[in-house]
């Protein structure tokens, strides 16, 4: 008998002191192992402390989860055990076993298994860079071609997923192209082509237009996706785009088996003849509403200038002022006037009032969202807006995946900042994280060093230094230190305040703590001199603010406040969504590439998946 015999022992020992039954179980297991394991392993088990447990796979752990007996196993046995752990979802345990394997001792077959298992473990843990490093091993890459079809498919799928997660879109597509060549059935080929299309619809437009991409098949996919993206606001043109593309790309796999996206008999364009815009046009809401209107009209005229084969049939627009009337009155007037679609209202209170009226007679795209995720689903109502809560969830996900657990939250002391801070605290702690410190700053503050000293415990450190000088030696040189339990700063604020917060953190000995900010930190205007102080800060970014993301860059007034420039992009996307409402419902897995993010429709709300960027030497650079 060998050690592998004990792997499936279905016994868990919680304590050797619980009762007679537990003691009997322990003795039985030890006796069984004694007949199967080497003497050294048996001796180790006999010396296992009471706090150790034997899990379902029969391995022994201490409280710190360090495996006790794998060092004496062969690499072959460790690899088998690592597979057992991985299949059971115990990825950390699987990784620890893999770490004890010397890959040079493995034959080629086991080395491929070892590498693929490690990569898939890391991928499941969202440690994509580590997964990529495993897959990039020269020995592993040289062995892929020798594997059977089924294993090749697993490898190519894993390579594609990891490459995509790391932002290496070209490599992901090439892996999927190779996977498609292995497929025999048309349904399997279409599934792979759908996966390729799902990659391309998330790529920046500039990358789709890349001229030096290698390979006929890859270039064909990029060309098809670029043409499709250009006509996002003209869905009726998509079928014609495919037919024209086929003429230039005869023999391309997608010409024979196009993605499901093109497989519909018709593309539904909402195509209303009359659209009503419901906005407050007076007082404090004048500038925000004008920003939205200008963004909407920019998308309208860009679509008008498209040279398509199908008739555009762009709608007529009518503007309704909601400043001094109830939203119900304005909405009913739009219905009576023969409008076929409504875009608005803007104010959150108006959205709430509209929901209270019940099902709506016209497709209605609001320009704000209720923060209550349990809001009742209303027929014909689609909520859209620049929800900070969507961003905070994405910030939390990114921070968690990177291994951060203890956060310092910095937000403005206004209603928006307080709501955001409270939401993030609840969301973060529900995952098991800790909001170690929470700072709300007045908008009037200009010196953040005073405000941040206390949450960083610099004041306590300085007091200790003074005490040392007072009671021990007044000539002692003492440098204050910050608290060491904070591993991430989450920062909310517009550029002016953010440029003051980051230098204050650096001055207070926290320059080594990562900082993640919301999209409010950047307005798309390249200001290298001013933004140099933000170097190193990561932030969730609206695509329109980054170069090369859209077919045509948005051009809101540079003098507008950051919030209004983002509202311009909101108006631009509202036109895009209005033209694609039904397509969003039909293609739930495929987003629209919008100005404010990748747009998807979920339970009556438009959600935004944003890009990620980082300030480097004052410039905003896309990251993954």
C-alpha positions in Angstrom: 0.0 0.0 0.0 1.2 3.5 -0.7 0.4 7.0 0.7 -2.2 7.5 -2.1 -4.4 4.9 -0.3 -5.3 7.4 2.4 -6.4 10.2 0.1 -10.1 9.4 0.2 -10.3 8.7 4.0 -13.7 10.3 4.8 -12.8 11.4 8.3 -12.2 14.8 9.9 -10.5 15.0 13.3 -11.5 18.2 15.1 -9.8 17.5 18.4 -8.1 14.5 20.1 -9.7 15.5 23.4 -13.3 15.7 22.5 -14.6 12.3 23.5 -13.9 8.6 23.4 -15.3 8.3 19.8 -13.0 10.9 18.6 -10.0 9.1 20.2 -11.1 5.9 18.6 -11.2 7.5 15.2 -7.7 8.9 15.7 -6.3 5.6 16.7 -8.0 3.9 13.8 -6.6 6.4 11.3 -3.1 6.2 12.8 -3.1 2.5 12.7 -4.3 2.5 9.1 -1.7 5.0 8.0 0.9 3.0 9.9 0.4 0.1 7.7 0.6 2.2 4.5 3.0 5.1 5.2 6.8 5.2 5.8 7.9 5.2 9.4 9.0 8.8 9.2 5.5 9.9 8.1 4.0 7.8 10.9 6.2 9.4 13.5 5.2 12.9 12.2 1.5 12.0 12.5 2.0 10.7 16.0 3.6 14.0 17.0 0.8 16.1 15.4 -0.5 18.6 17.9 -4.1 18.5 19.1 -4.9 21.6 17.0 -4.2 19.7 13.8 -7.0 18.3 11.7 -7.2 15.6 9.1 -9.3 16.8 6.2 -11.4 14.8 3.7 -8.4 14.2 1.5 -6.4 12.7 4.4 -3.7 15.4 4.6 -2.6 16.8 7.9 -2.8 20.6 8.6 -1.9 22.9 11.5 -3.8 26.0 12.3 -1.7 28.0 9.9 -2.7 25.6 7.1 0.9 24.5 6.4 1.0 21.0 5.0 3.0 18.7 7.3 3.9 15.6 5.3 4.1 16.5 1.6 7.8 17.0 1.7 8.3 13.3 2.0 6.1 12.4 -0.9 7.3 11.9 -4.4 6.6 14.6 -7.1 4.2 12.1 -8.7 2.2 11.7 -5.5 2.2 15.4 -4.9 0.9 16.1 -8.4 -2.0 13.6 -7.9 -2.8 15.2 -4.5 -2.8 18.7 -6.0 -5.3 17.6 -8.6 -7.5 16.3 -5.9 -7.4 19.5 -4.0 -8.1 21.6 -7.1 -11.1 19.5 -8.1 -12.5 20.0 -4.6 -12.1 23.8 -4.9 -9.2 23.9 -2.3 -7.0 26.0 -4.5 -4.6 27.3 -1.9 -3.9 23.8 -0.7 -3.4 22.7 -4.3 -0.9 25.5 -4.9 1.0 24.6 -1.7 1.4 21.0 -2.9 2.5 22.2 -6.3 5.1 24.4 -4.7 6.7 21.3 -3.3 7.2 19.8 -6.7 10.4 20.0 -8.6 9.2 20.4 -12.3 12.5 19.1 -13.6 11.7 15.7 -12.0 8.5 15.4 -14.0 8.3 13.6 -17.4 6.7 15.6 -20.2 3.2 14.4 -19.7 3.2 15.2 -16.0 4.9 18.5 -16.6 2.1 19.6 -18.9 -0.4 18.5 -16.3 1.5 20.4 -13.6 1.7 23.6 -15.6 -1.9 23.6 -16.7 -3.1 22.9 -13.2 -1.1 25.7 -11.7 -2.3 28.1 -14.4 -6.0 27.2 -13.9 -5.6 27.5 -10.1 -4.2 31.0 -10.4 -6.8 31.9 -13.0 -9.6 30.8 -10.7 -8.1 33.0 -8.0 -7.9 35.9 -10.4 -4.1 35.9 -10.2 -3.8 36.3 -13.9 -0.2 37.5 -14.1 1.0 34.4 -12.3 -1.2 32.2 -14.6 0.4 33.9 -17.6 3.9 33.2 -16.3 3.1 29.5 -15.9 1.7 29.3 -19.5 4.7 31.2 -20.9 7.2 28.5 -19.7 9.3 27.5 -22.7 9.2 23.8 -22.0 5.4 23.9 -21.7 5.0 25.8 -24.9 7.3 23.4 -26.8 5.1 20.4 -25.6 1.7 21.8 -26.6 1.9 20.6 -30.2 2.5 17.0 -29.1 -0.7 16.7 -27.0 -3.9 15.1 -27.9 -6.9 17.1 -29.2 -8.8 17.2 -25.9 -5.8 18.4 -23.9 -4.9 20.9 -26.6 -8.4 22.4 -26.3 -8.1 22.7 -22.6 -4.8 24.5 -23.0 -6.0 26.9 -25.7 -9.1 27.7 -23.7 -7.0 28.5 -20.6 -4.5 30.5 -22.6 -7.3 32.6 -24.2 -9.0 33.3 -20.8 -5.7 34.4 -19.2 -4.6 36.5 -22.2 -8.0 38.2 -22.3 -7.9 38.9 -18.5 -4.5 40.5 -18.9 -5.6 42.7 -21.7 -3.7 40.8 -24.4 -6.6 40.7 -26.8 -4.7 39.8 -29.9 -3.2 36.7 -28.1 -6.6 35.7 -26.8 -8.1 35.8 -30.3 -5.2 33.9 -31.8 -5.6 31.2 -29.1 -9.3 31.0 -30.0 -8.6 30.8 -33.7 -6.3 27.8 -33.0 -9.1 26.3 -30.9 -11.5 26.8 -33.8 -9.2 24.8 -36.1 -9.6 21.8 -33.8 -13.4 21.9 -33.7 -15.3 19.6 -36.1 -19.0 20.4 -35.5 -20.5 23.6 -36.8 -22.1 24.3 -33.4 -18.8 24.1 -31.7 -17.2 26.4 -34.3 -20.0 28.9 -33.8 -19.5 28.8 -30.0 -15.8 29.6 -30.5 -16.6 32.4 -32.9 -19.0 33.8 -30.4 -16.2 33.8 -27.9 -13.9 35.6 -30.3 -16.6 38.2 -31.0 -17.1 38.7 -27.2 -13.4 39.6 -27.1 -13.5 42.0 -30.0 -16.6 43.9 -28.8 -14.6 44.9 -25.6 -11.5 46.0 -27.5 -10.7 49.7 -28.0 -11.5 50.9 -31.5 -7.8 51.8 -32.1 -6.8 48.2 -31.5 -9.4 47.0 -34.0 -7.9 49.3 -36.6 -4.4 48.1 -35.9 -2.6 47.7 -39.3 0.3 45.5 -38.2 -1.7 42.7 -36.6 -0.3 39.4 -38.0 -2.3 36.8 -39.8 -5.2 36.7 -42.3 -7.7 35.3 -39.8 -6.9 37.7 -37.0 -7.0 40.7 -39.3 -10.3 39.6 -40.7 -11.9 39.5 -37.2 -10.5 42.9 -36.4 -11.8 44.4 -39.6 -15.3 43.0 -39.1 -15.5 44.2 -35.6 -14.2 47.7 -36.5 -16.9 48.1 -39.2 -19.6 46.8 -36.8 -18.4 49.2 -34.0 -18.5 52.2 -36.4 -22.2 51.5 -37.0 -23.3 50.8 -33.4 -25.9 53.6 -33.6 -27.2 52.2 -36.9 -28.2 48.5 -36.0 -30.1 48.0 -39.3 -26.8 48.3 -41.1 -25.1 45.3 -39.3 -26.4 42.6 -41.7 -25.2 44.6 -44.7 -21.8 45.1 -43.0 -21.4 41.3 -42.8 -22.3 40.8 -46.4 -19.9 43.5 -47.6 -17.2 42.1 -45.4 -17.6 38.6 -46.8 -16.8 39.8 -50.2 -13.4 41.0 -49.1 -12.6 38.1 -46.8 -13.6 35.0 -48.8 -12.3 31.9 -47.1 -12.3 33.4 -43.6 -13.8 31.1 -41.0 -16.3 33.8 -39.9 -17.4 34.1 -43.5 -18.6 30.5 -43.4 -19.8 30.5 -39.8 -20.5 34.1 -38.6 -21.0 34.8 -34.9 -24.5 34.5 -33.5 -24.6 38.3 -33.3 -25.1 38.4 -37.1 -27.3 35.4 -37.2 -30.6 37.1 -36.5 -33.1 37.5 -39.4 -33.2 41.3 -38.6 -31.6 43.7 -36.2 -34.2 45.5 -34.2 -33.7 49.3 -34.3 -36.1 51.0 -31.9 -36.3 53.6 -34.7 -39.1 55.8 -33.2 -40.2 58.7 -35.3 -40.5 60.9 -32.3 -38.3 61.1 -29.1 -39.1 63.2 -26.1 -36.2 64.6 -24.0 -37.4 65.3 -20.4 -35.0 67.6 -18.7 -35.0 70.5 -16.1 -33.8 73.5 -18.1 -33.7 76.2 -15.4 -31.7 77.4 -12.5 -29.0 75.0 -11.1 -30.0 72.3 -13.6 -29.5 74.4 -16.7 -25.8 73.5 -17.3 -26.1 69.8 -16.5 -29.1 69.5 -18.9 -27.4 71.4 -21.6 -24.3 69.1 -21.3 -26.6 66.1 -21.8 -28.4 67.6 -24.7 -25.1 68.5 -26.4 -23.8 65.0 -25.9 -27.0 63.5 -27.3 -26.9 65.7 -30.3 -23.2 64.9 -31.0 -24.2 61.2 -31.3 -27.2 62.1 -33.4 -25.1 64.1 -35.9 -22.3 61.5 -36.0 -25.0 58.9 -36.9 -26.4 61.2 -39.6 -23.0 61.4 -41.2 -22.6 57.6 -41.5 -22.5 56.4 -45.1 -24.6 53.4 -44.8 -26.7 51.5 -47.4 -29.9 51.3 -45.2 -32.0 54.3 -44.6 -31.2 55.9 -41.2 -34.7 57.3 -40.4 -33.4 59.4 -37.6 -36.1 60.5 -35.2 -37.5 64.0 -34.6 -36.7 65.3 -31.2 -38.9 67.4 -28.8 -37.6 68.9 -25.6 -39.8 69.1 -22.5 -38.9 71.2 -19.4 -39.5 69.4 -16.1 -38.3 72.3 -13.9 -41.7 73.5 -12.6 -44.1 70.7 -13.4 -44.6 67.2 -12.0 -43.0 64.4 -14.0 -46.3 62.7 -14.4 -47.8 65.8 -16.1 -44.8 66.2 -18.4 -44.7 62.5 -19.3 -48.4 62.4 -20.1 -48.1 65.5 -22.3 -45.3 63.7 -24.3 -47.6 60.7 -24.7 -50.5 62.9 -25.8 -48.2 64.7 -28.3 -47.5 61.3 -30.1 -44.0 60.7 -28.8 -42.8 57.1 -29.3 -39.9 57.1 -26.8 -38.9 59.1 -23.7 -35.4 59.9 -22.6 -35.3 61.3 -19.1 -36.0 62.4 -16.4 -32.7 63.5 -14.9 -33.4 64.1 -11.2 -33.5 61.1 -9.0 -36.7 62.2 -7.3 -38.4 62.3 -10.7 -37.3 58.8 -11.5 -38.7 57.6 -8.2 -42.0 59.4 -8.9 -42.2 57.9 -12.4 -41.7 54.4 -10.9 -44.6 55.0 -8.5 -46.9 55.5 -11.5 -46.5 51.9 -12.5 -46.0 50.4 -16.0 -45.3 53.0 -18.7 -46.9 53.2 -22.1 -43.6 54.1 -23.9 -40.0 52.8 -23.8 -38.4 55.2 -21.3 -34.7 55.6 -20.7 -34.1 57.5 -17.5 -30.9 59.6 -17.0 -30.5 58.7 -13.3 -30.8 55.5 -11.3 -32.3 54.7 -8.0 -29.7 53.4 -5.6 -32.1 50.8 -4.2 -31.2 47.6 -6.0 -34.6 46.1 -5.0 -36.6 48.7 -7.1 -39.6 47.1 -8.6 -39.3 46.2 -12.3 -41.5 48.5 -14.3 -42.7 47.6 -17.8 -41.0 49.8 -20.5 -38.7 51.5 -17.9 -34.9 51.3 -18.3 -32.8 53.1 -15.7 -29.5 54.6 -16.8 -27.1 56.9 -15.0 -23.6 57.6 -13.8 -24.0 55.5 -10.6 -21.1 55.8 -8.3 -22.2 52.6 -6.6 -21.4 50.7 -9.8 -17.9 52.1 -9.7 -17.4 51.3 -6.0 -18.3 47.7 -6.6 -15.7 47.5 -9.3 -13.1 49.2 -7.1 -13.9 46.8 -4.3 -13.6 43.8 -6.7 -10.2 45.0 -8.0 -8.9 45.7 -4.5 -10.0 42.3 -3.2 -8.5 40.4 -6.2 -5.2 42.2 -5.6 -5.2 40.9 -2.0 -6.0 44.1 -0.1 -8.1 43.8 3.0 -7.6 46.9 5.2 -8.8 50.2 3.6 -8.5 53.9 4.3 -11.5 55.6 2.6 -11.3 59.3 1.7 -14.4 61.0 0.4 -16.0 64.4 0.4 -18.2 65.5 3.3 -21.3 66.0 1.2 -24.4 63.8 0.6 -22.7 62.1 -2.4 -19.5 61.3 -0.4 -21.4 60.2 2.7 -23.7 57.8 0.7 -20.7 56.4 -1.2 -18.6 55.9 2.0 -21.4 54.1 3.8 -22.2 51.9 0.8 -18.5 51.0 0.3 -18.2 50.2 4.0 -21.2 47.8 4.0 -20.1 46.2 0.7 -16.5 45.8 1.8 -17.1 44.4 5.3 -19.7 42.0 3.9 -16.9 40.4 2.0 -14.7 40.1 5.1 -12.6 43.2 4.6 -12.0 46.0 7.1 -12.6 49.7 6.6 -9.7 50.6 8.9 -10.3 54.3 8.7 -12.9 56.6 7.1 -12.2 60.3 6.3 -14.8 62.7 5.1 -13.2 66.0 4.0 -14.9 69.4 3.8 -14.9 70.9 0.3 -13.2 74.0 1.8 -10.1 72.1 3.0 -6.8 72.8 1.3 -4.3 71.2 3.6 -4.9 67.5 3.8 -1.8 66.7 5.9 -3.6 68.0 9.0 -6.8 66.0 8.1 -4.9 62.7 7.4 -2.5 62.7 10.3 -5.0 61.2 12.7 -6.3 58.3 10.6 -2.7 57.4 9.7 -1.7 57.6 13.4 1.0 60.1 12.6 -0.1 62.2 15.6 0.4 59.3 17.9 3.8 58.6 16.5 4.8 62.2 16.9 3.6 62.2 20.5 5.8 59.2 21.2 8.7 61.0 19.7 8.2 64.0 21.9 7.9 61.7 25.0 11.2 60.1 24.1 12.9 63.4 23.7 11.4 64.7 26.9 12.2 61.8 29.2 15.2 60.1 27.6 17.3 62.4 25.4 16.3 65.7 23.9 18.9 65.2 21.1 17.4 62.0 19.8 16.5 62.2 16.1 13.1 60.8 15.8 11.1 60.2 12.5 7.4 59.7 12.8 5.8 56.5 11.3 2.4 55.8 10.0 0.2 52.9 11.0 1.1 49.7 9.1 -2.3 48.0 8.9 -3.6 49.9 5.9 -2.9 48.3 2.6 -5.1 50.3 0.2 -6.5 53.8 0.0 -9.8 54.4 -1.8 -10.2 58.0 -2.9 -13.3 59.8 -4.1 -13.0 63.4 -5.4 -12.6 65.6 -8.4 -9.2 66.5 -9.8 -8.6 69.6 -7.8 -8.9 67.8 -4.4 -7.3 64.5 -5.6 -4.1 66.5 -6.6 -4.0 67.6 -2.9 -4.8 64.3 -1.3 -2.1 62.2 -3.0 0.9 64.5 -2.1 -0.4 64.7 1.5 -0.4 60.8 1.7 3.2 60.8 0.3 4.3 63.4 2.8 2.8 61.4 5.6 4.9 58.3 4.8 2.1 56.6 2.9 3.6 56.8 -0.6 4.0 53.0 -0.7 0.3 52.4 -0.1 -1.7 51.8 -3.4 -4.4 54.3 -4.2 -7.5 53.5 -6.3 -9.9 56.3 -7.2 -13.2 56.7 -9.0 -13.7 58.2 -12.5 -14.3 61.6 -11.0 -10.5 62.1 -10.7 -10.1 62.5 -14.5 -12.0 64.6 -17.0 -10.2 63.6 -20.2 -8.1 66.8 -20.5 -4.4 66.0 -20.7 -2.8 68.2 -18.0 0.6 66.6 -17.4 2.0 69.3 -15.1 -1.0 69.3 -12.8 -1.6 65.5 -12.8 2.0 64.6 -12.1 1.2 64.7 -8.4 -1.3 61.8 -9.1 1.4 59.5 -10.5 0.8 55.9 -9.4 -2.9 56.4 -8.7 -5.2 53.8 -10.4 -8.8 54.8 -11.3 -11.9 53.4 -12.9 -12.1 55.3 -16.1 -14.8 56.1 -18.6 -13.6 55.1 -22.1 -14.2 58.5 -23.6 -11.5 60.0 -21.4 -8.8 57.6 -22.8 -7.2 58.0 -26.2 -8.2 55.5 -28.9 -11.2 54.0 -27.3 -13.9 55.4 -29.5 -14.2 55.7 -33.3 -14.7 59.4 -32.9 -13.4 61.2 -29.8 -15.9 63.2 -27.8 -15.3 66.9 -27.6 -17.1 68.5 -24.6 -16.1 72.0 -23.7 -12.7 71.9 -21.9 -13.9 74.6 -19.6 -16.7 72.5 -18.2 -16.5 71.0 -14.7 -15.5 67.3 -14.7 -19.1 66.3 -13.6 -20.6 68.1 -16.6 -18.1 66.6 -19.1 -19.2 63.2 -17.9 -22.8 64.2 -18.3 -22.0 65.1 -21.9 -20.8 61.4 -22.3 -24.0 60.3 -20.6 -26.1 62.1 -23.2 -24.0 60.6 -26.0 -24.6 57.1 -24.6 -28.3 57.7 -24.1 -28.7 58.0 -27.9 -26.6 54.8 -28.4 -28.8 52.9 -26.0 -32.0 54.3 -27.4 -31.0 52.8 -30.8 -30.1 49.4 -29.3 -32.6 48.7 -26.5 -33.9 45.5 -28.0 -30.5 44.3 -29.1 -29.3 44.7 -25.5 -32.2 42.5 -24.4 -31.4 39.9 -27.1 -27.6 39.8 -26.5 -27.4 39.8 -22.8 -23.8 38.6 -22.8 -22.6 41.2 -25.3 -22.3 44.8 -24.1 -22.3 48.0 -26.2 -19.0 49.8 -26.2 -20.2 53.2 -24.9 -18.5 56.4 -23.9 -19.2 55.9 -20.2 -18.3 52.1 -20.2 -19.3 48.8 -21.5 -23.1 48.9 -21.3 -25.3 46.0 -20.5 -29.0 45.6 -19.6 -29.7 43.7 -16.4 -33.2 43.6 -14.8 -34.3 46.9 -16.2 -31.1 48.8 -15.5 -28.2 49.8 -17.7 -24.9 48.8 -15.9 -21.5 50.3 -16.8 -18.3 48.2 -16.8 -15.6 50.8 -16.8 -12.0 50.7 -18.0 -9.0 50.9 -15.7 -6.3 53.5 -16.0 -3.3 54.8 -14.1 -1.4 58.1 -13.9 2.2 57.7 -15.0 4.2 60.9 -15.1 1.1 62.9 -15.3 -0.5 61.0 -18.2 -3.6 58.7 -17.9 -2.6 55.2 -19.3 -5.0 52.3 -19.8 -4.2 49.3 -17.6 -5.7 45.9 -17.0 
